Amino acid sequence: MNPVMSAVPPPAGAQQIPRRRALAPLEPVSARARVALGVAFFVLFFAVWAFFTLGGFVSPTFLASPITMAEEGYKLFTEFGFLHDIAMTVWRVLGGFIMAAVVAVPLGIAMGAHKGVEAFLEPFVSFCRYLPASAFIPLLILWAGLGELQKLLVIFIGSFFQIILMVAVTVGNARKDLVEAAYTLGASNSGIVRRVLIPGAAPDIAETLRLVLGWAWTYVIVAELIGSSSGIGHMITDSQALLNTGQIIFGIIVIGLIGLVSDALFKAINRRLFAWSALR
């Protein structure tokens, strides 16, 4: 390029195209780069873990190496029926979560749509939201025994109050101009809820359920720590008594992997059901 031409500033009406920077705030990355970066973090994590454990910097009593963890995981599947434990834990999470969602979503919609219902329920729901689900375990054992119902109720309590408030906030943030337009077109009060509030909030309600499902996985381990003869939490408790950190870490990793899979499935279902929401 002619140096004289390069020194001439662009015309006043010419559009300046900003130069993209990899670390610029809010700068998007491609899908391929996102996958590569995510995998790179896991590789780095396992490399640091292997360095400290295989290098002898940490005692195997306190932290097993990745190799030992993989060996113990293989034993769990081949000798101790770990698939059954996984199935029981998944059943408890989904059972308690679905029970909570079926009851909490309609109540949350009612709270968000009707201020009188919100004034009646919100103080109690906010109070209960701060109570740890584990605090209810002694009472639940008295009421429901040590069977499956007690474990489902722990997850139910841990998820129920969170779903109610988050759904209520989502529905209550509906656009007022859409509501007024619906009234202008002759919609009734129930029609406003059914045809304006619920459809408008549905994508965010689905996203709320996806987030709370992740929290439900944290409650299931607490539910399985007491009076349980199966489940990933039960296996972790037994391994802790035997100082088998390899099995403990493997159980934790399995929970994380199942959570990632369930989260990905939830996202895919939400994108398919509410593809139009990306255009809002």
ABEGO torsion letter per residue (X at the ends): XBAAAAABBBBAABBBBBBBBAABBGBBBBAAAAAAAAAAAAAAAAAAAAAAAAAGABBAAABBBAAAAAAAAAAAAAAAGAAAAAAAAAAAAAAAAAAAAAAAAAAAAAAAABAAAAAAAAAAAAAAAABBAAAAAAAAAAAAEABAAAAAAAAAAAAAAAAAAAAAAAAAABBAAAAAAAAAAGBBAAAAAAAAAAAAAAAAAAAAAAAAAAAAAAAAAAAAABGBABEAAAAAAAAAAAGBAAAAAAAAAAAAAAAAAAAAAAAAAAAAAAAAAAAX
